[in-house]
Structure formats: C-alpha cells, structure tokens
Amino acid sequence: MIAKLLPVILLVVGTAGGIGAGIMMKPAPEEHAEMDENSKEAMHKEEEMEKEAKEMAKMDPEAEPKYEYIKIQNQFVVPVVEHEELASLVVVSLSLETDIGMNEMVHAYEPKLRDVFLQVLFDHANMGGFQGAFTRSDVLATLRTALREAAQRQLGAGINDVLIVEISRQDV
C-alpha cells in the first residue's frame, strides 16, 4: 500500500515545492519609472491618432470630401552622391492633398512644382537623408514638411499635404 502512495506523495510534495520556489523567485513588481521623452512623445502621437480615428468614424460616409488627391505624373529620380561618386538612386512618387477645385491649377503649375520638389529632394539627399534607414518616420516627416512648404510657396494654402506614395533606393 505504501508503495502505491509513495509516487502520489512525491508528486504532491514536488508540485508544492515548485509552486513555492516560483513564488519565492518571482521578481519584485517594478515601479513605474518615469518615461523618457521619446516614450511620452510616442504615447502622445498614439493618443492623437486614436482621436483622429474616432473623428473619422463619426464622419458621415455620404458627406462630400474636403480634399482631393492629385498625383504628380512622373516619378522623381534623385541621385545620392557619396565621396564624389554616385552611390545610389532614389525613386520617389508624390501626390498632393489639395482643397477641392485645385486640379487645374496644380496641372498648370506642374513644371514649377517638379522643379521645387526636385530641389527639396536634392537638398535632402545632400544632407544624408537617403542614407541608412531613410524610411524612418522622423526622416520622412522632415522631407514631407519641406515638400509641403515648397508646394505652398508655389500654390498657396490650398495645398494641405504632400504624400509620399512610393519611395525606393537602388544602390549602384
């Protein structure tokens, strides 16, 4: 009879010992350390995005759109030069978010827009913006801002944003 109870007793004692050891070895709960600036900024951005998503959900789907999107016809090819030699080519496709009714004006000024966009893209490349992890959101945000400001200088406040639709880099 003892021979049959011994494995059960050892199983119960072993399980109890394991649970006890787990409780004893459990790490102490961490105090809420102060968040660094990046964490606070990330949380703030998330909150803003959630608010925007809620506002978009409230919008009536049958309501007229506030903006129209105009694709810039051809891609932009930007050479990246390192040590006086061509290191890579960056290809970028852009679209504009504009107020309704600006389609004709954008197409009329497209050569001038292409010129100022290329200048902004060349400046970005010369500052090293297309090296390394060039698709990071903070890097692309500065590029978008510069492109938007350049477009607004040419066409006025009717330009709400410049959208980077496609971007790729081909190392030479």
MOBELFEN-V234654 format. One record per residue. SS is DSSP state (~ for helix, > for strand, _ for the rest). PSI is psi in radians with two decimals (999 if undefined). Layout:
((SS:PSI) (SS:PSI))
This chain:
((_:-0.76) (~:-0.61) (~:-0.53) (~:-0.54) (~:-0.45) (~:-0.82) (~:-0.64) (~:-0.76) (~:-0.76) (~:-0.65) (~:-0.77) (~:-0.78) (~:-0.73) (~:-0.74) (~:-0.79) (~:-0.72) (~:-0.72) (~:-0.75) (~:-0.77) (~:-0.77) (~:-0.69) (~:-0.72) (~:-0.72) (~:-0.60) (~:-0.09) (_:2.31) (_:2.62) (_:2.56) (_:2.35) (_:2.47) (_:2.64) (_:1.71) (_:2.65) (_:2.39) (_:2.44) (_:2.96) (~:-0.66) (~:-0.70) (~:-0.74) (~:-0.75) (~:-0.73) (~:-0.74) (~:-0.68) (~:-0.74) (~:-0.71) (~:-0.75) (~:-0.74) (~:-0.73) (~:-0.68) (~:-0.73) (~:-0.77) (~:-0.71) (~:-0.70) (~:-0.71) (~:-0.69) (~:-0.64) (~:-0.56) (~:-0.42) (_:2.51) (_:2.13) (_:-0.36) (_:-0.07) (_:2.65) (_:2.47) (_:2.62) (_:-0.49) (>:2.80) (>:2.70) (>:2.20) (>:2.10) (>:2.29) (_:2.22) (_:-0.92) (_:2.74) (_:2.80) (>:2.28) (>:2.09) (>:2.09) (>:2.44) (>:2.05) (>:2.26) (>:2.26) (_:0.78) (_:0.32) (>:2.61) (>:2.08) (>:-0.64) (>:2.95) (>:2.36) (>:2.27) (>:2.22) (>:2.34) (>:2.35) (>:2.66) (>:2.73) (>:2.41) (>:1.99) (>:2.90) (>:2.71) (_:2.37) (_:0.12) (_:0.05) (~:-0.87) (~:-0.76) (~:-0.74) (~:-0.79) (~:-0.58) (~:-0.62) (_:0.18) (~:-0.72) (~:-0.72) (~:-0.71) (~:-0.77) (~:-0.71) (~:-0.85) (~:-0.60) (~:-0.75) (~:-0.69) (~:-0.74) (~:-0.76) (~:-0.70) (~:-0.76) (~:-0.74) (~:-0.74) (~:-0.72) (~:-0.43) (_:0.03) (_:0.27) (_:-0.35) (_:0.29) (_:2.70) (_:-2.41) (_:1.28) (_:-0.18) (_:0.12) (_:2.53) (~:-0.63) (~:-0.59) (~:-0.80) (~:-0.51) (~:-0.73) (~:-0.65) (~:-0.79) (~:-0.75) (~:-0.80) (~:-0.71) (~:-0.75) (~:-0.78) (~:-0.69) (~:-0.73) (~:-0.69) (~:-0.56) (~:-0.59) (~:-0.72) (~:-0.09) (_:-2.98) (_:-0.07) (_:-0.21) (>:2.03) (>:-0.60) (>:2.78) (>:2.17) (>:2.25) (>:1.80) (>:-0.73) (>:2.53) (>:2.32) (>:2.69) (>:2.30) (>:1.97) (>:2.44) (_:999))
